[in-house]
Amino acid sequence: MAAWTELLDRFFEYLADHGITSTEMTQKQSFAIQKQWTSKFGGFRQGTRHKHGYRAVEQFLSEPSRDYVILFLSSRITAFPISTNQRPCAAFEFAGSPVDLSAFNELEFAVFPNSYDWTMVHTHEDGSLGGPYFVYANDITNT
């Protein structure tokens, strides 16, 4: 847990160094956001049109949104079972230009605008299994 906490501290320092401000959401807000994110992106499968690897990062960096949410993934989010962490759901609002977050993939998180039009997902599997992933909500069919 200490290693995760240290990485999280470095994550927030990195964002602040790039002029990005953050606001932690309450647990109730975080759960509501997790529910909405799951309803939009829970249908993501490998066959879904998406970008991965460096192309996903390039797409994320080119998005015009300057206000977005970061949802730290958890094994408690059943629609996204690849996460092995047991931490509770946590979400933060961020304001600022997107920056490459690839170095922090071990934190396991999704980034998306308040509109939920797209998501960028980083997990511990980035690089080895093709991640990170970027997908537009319109390209997902929840079945």
C-alpha positions in Angstrom: 0.0 0.0 0.0 2.9 2.4 0.7 4.2 2.0 -2.8 0.8 2.9 -4.2 0.5 5.9 -2.0 3.9 7.1 -3.0 3.0 6.7 -6.7 -0.2 8.5 -6.1 1.7 11.4 -4.5 4.0 11.6 -7.5 1.0 11.5 -9.8 -0.6 14.5 -8.2 2.8 16.4 -8.1 3.2 15.6 -11.8 -0.2 17.1 -12.6 0.4 20.2 -10.4 3.8 20.7 -12.1 1.8 20.8 -15.4 -0.7 23.4 -14.2 -3.5 20.9 -13.6 -5.7 21.4 -10.6 -7.6 18.6 -8.9 -10.6 18.2 -6.6 -11.4 15.0 -4.8 -15.0 13.9 -5.1 -16.9 12.5 -2.1 -17.4 8.8 -1.9 -21.0 9.2 -2.9 -20.1 11.2 -6.0 -17.3 8.7 -6.8 -19.8 5.8 -6.7 -22.2 7.7 -8.9 -19.5 8.5 -11.4 -18.4 4.9 -11.4 -21.9 3.8 -12.1 -22.3 6.2 -15.0 -18.8 5.3 -16.4 -19.7 1.6 -16.2 -23.0 2.1 -18.0 -21.1 3.9 -20.9 -18.0 1.8 -21.1 -18.8 -1.5 -19.6 -19.5 -2.9 -23.0 -15.9 -2.4 -24.2 -14.5 -5.5 -25.8 -11.4 -6.1 -27.9 -13.6 -6.1 -31.0 -14.8 -2.5 -30.2 -13.3 0.2 -32.4 -10.6 1.8 -30.3 -7.0 3.0 -30.2 -4.3 1.5 -28.1 -0.7 2.0 -27.2 0.9 5.2 -28.3 -2.0 6.0 -30.7 -4.4 6.0 -27.7 -2.0 8.5 -25.9 -1.9 10.7 -29.0 -5.7 10.7 -29.3 -6.1 11.6 -25.6 -3.6 14.4 -25.9 -5.4 15.8 -28.9 -8.8 16.0 -27.2 -10.1 19.5 -26.6 -11.5 18.9 -23.2 -9.8 20.8 -20.4 -12.1 19.5 -17.6 -12.1 15.8 -17.0 -12.5 13.1 -14.4 -10.1 10.5 -13.3 -11.7 7.4 -11.9 -9.3 5.0 -10.1 -10.3 1.5 -11.1 -10.9 -1.2 -8.5 -11.8 -4.9 -8.6 -15.0 -3.7 -7.1 -16.0 -2.2 -10.5 -17.5 -5.4 -11.9 -17.7 -4.2 -15.5 -14.0 -3.7 -15.6 -12.6 -6.9 -13.8 -8.9 -6.7 -14.9 -8.0 -4.5 -11.9 -6.7 -6.4 -9.0 -6.6 -3.7 -6.4 -9.0 -3.7 -3.5 -9.1 0.0 -2.9 -12.5 1.7 -2.8 -13.8 3.6 -5.8 -12.3 7.1 -5.9 -12.8 9.9 -8.5 -11.2 13.3 -8.9 -12.1 16.3 -11.1 -9.2 17.9 -13.0 -8.8 21.1 -14.9 -6.0 21.8 -17.3 -4.6 20.6 -20.6 -4.2 16.8 -21.0 -0.8 15.4 -20.3 0.7 11.9 -20.9 -0.2 9.8 -17.8 1.4 6.6 -19.1 4.1 6.5 -16.4 1.4 6.1 -13.8 -0.4 3.1 -15.3 0.2 1.0 -12.1 -2.4 3.3 -10.4 -5.1 1.8 -12.8 -7.5 4.5 -13.8 -9.8 5.8 -16.5 -9.8 9.4 -17.7 -12.9 11.0 -19.4 -14.6 14.3 -19.9 -17.8 15.2 -17.9 -19.8 14.4 -21.0 -18.5 10.7 -21.0 -18.0 11.0 -24.7 -14.7 9.0 -24.5 -12.4 7.3 -22.1 -8.7 6.6 -21.8 -7.9 3.6 -19.7 -4.5 2.9 -18.1 -3.9 -0.4 -16.2 -1.0 -2.5 -15.0 -1.2 -4.3 -18.4 -0.2 -1.3 -20.4 2.5 -2.2 -22.9 2.3 -5.9 -22.4 -1.3 -6.4 -23.7 -1.7 -3.4 -26.0 -2.9 -0.8 -23.6 -3.5 2.0 -22.8 -6.9 2.1 -24.6 -8.8 5.1 -25.9 -12.4 4.6 -27.0 -15.4 6.8 -27.9 -18.6 5.9 -26.2 -20.4 5.9 -29.5 -18.2 3.0 -30.6 -19.4 0.7 -27.8 -22.5 -1.5 -27.9 -23.5 -2.6 -24.5 -25.0 -6.0 -24.8 
